[in-house]
Amino acid sequence: MLTTALICSTASLLAFILGLNHNKLKSKFGWLYKAIYYSSWPLSLFYLYKCKLMPANYSIAYVCSAIGWNIIGRTLQMIGLTGGVGSGKSAVTSIVKSSFSREIAIIDCDLVSREVVIPGRRAYKNIVKAFGSKILDSEGCIDRKILGAIVFANKAQRNKLDQIIQPAIFLEIFKKLIYYKIKGYSYVIIDAPILFETKILPWFCFPIITVYVSDEEIQIKRVMGRDKITREEAIQKIQCQWPIELKIRKSNISIDNIGTFEDLELKIRSIFRSLILSA
């Protein structure tokens, strides 16, 4: 019984993950993916029955459970939103909130990264253990400026932080996806500055939208003004991320945010209106 339950749970999770990838796989492989997808369910049931891996009633329950979780994943489209620092991702999400709040939910990975390092949580304890108490402020919270100065200047330290914090972030994202699905949303934007760097999120997001600023000088000034930092610190922040050309090449949609907020608003409304209508 325990083995059967474990198999069913694992299969349901895999079916849910496959469902999240449904739109991306359908776009990439077309009819081949459809043929494999629709034939896999009866073949799975036949295989379980023929090999007598579990009783017939359990086999049917197993396949039905997997199909159910797959449908849940398939009807929840994850849209990736990324870009360089100071590119205007916050402006994009504010436009989406004001224009498509009923259709589209947003998961802000920066906000999630703050939630998982609240004092007492596992990620918080592991970060303090790895970097020492020097990264804490007077109230015992992680000082993001001090930690940022350490990781932005050292790739090895940045990788160490990523190994601690990314699993915690992925778990929170998964919880929020389930929550938004229960709330009735069919689209969820994953707002992640380092979406491609995670190596995992790109597999689940479709389409992936990259916001960038084609004039580097404008980008530097935006970062300086937003974060109240020097020019050298702004350049360091920009350079520690993936080259924007690489992000654009790997994206499905790219938006040059060099103009006014009104220009950006027109572009975003057009993109998401088309996305919703094409579903």
Phi, psi and omega in degrees: 000317181295319179296318179298316179297321180294318179298314181297317180296315180296316180296320180295319178296315179296322179294322178296316179296318177299321178299319178298330180271000190305309183295322180292315180293321179296321180291325185277320187248353174057230186298330180296316178296317180301318181297315180293317184299308186284340178270343186292325184292307177296326179294322178296316180297317180297319182295315180297319181291314185293319182276355179054041179288334177202159180304157184303318182294324177291323180298316180295316179298320180298311182292319179297320178296315180297317179298317180300312180292328177295319179296321177300314179292322184292330181265016176233101184269123177268124180252123181276134175231120181216184180156175179287162178297135180078014183276339178110026178297324179296323177295321179297312182294327178293324177292317179297317180299320183282335185253333187225034186296333181281332184262329190234127173262161182230131172251112181272108185291334174295317179294319178299319180296332176284323181294322185284350179249021172297137181311132180104336181281159187301315181298321178300311182298318181291325179291316178297321178296322184281324187248352177089167184288351180295343180271001182265147175271187185295339180263004178087005177271158178288126177276108186295330179291317179293314179295321179297321179297326180288311188280330180290334182268352185217114184296322180296320178291324178295318178296322179297317179295317180300319181296332179277314192272330185297315178302322179294321179294317180300320179296317179295321178299316180300316179298318181291325177299314179298317180300312182292328176294318177298325179287349176102008179282145176251347180231136176226124175275128173261100182273100187225111178303327181246043182304311182290325182295335180291338180070348184252312184303323179301335179290336186255343186262133175202125355283168173254125182251127177248126177259132181216168176239116186290338178261107184298326181297320177296318179299316180299315181295323178296317181294318178300315181291321182290314187263357180055053181233171181283168179299318181297319179293323178295316179297321179297319178297318181294318185284341181281350177264169177304147173303135185296331178298323180290320178296318180297318182296328182270356183269161174271329180224137176232141184232121177273110183263060181263346184268208182275170177298324180296321177298315180296319181300317179298317180296314184294316179298321179295315182297311185283332174295317178295321181297316181291318181291332182276353182290000000 
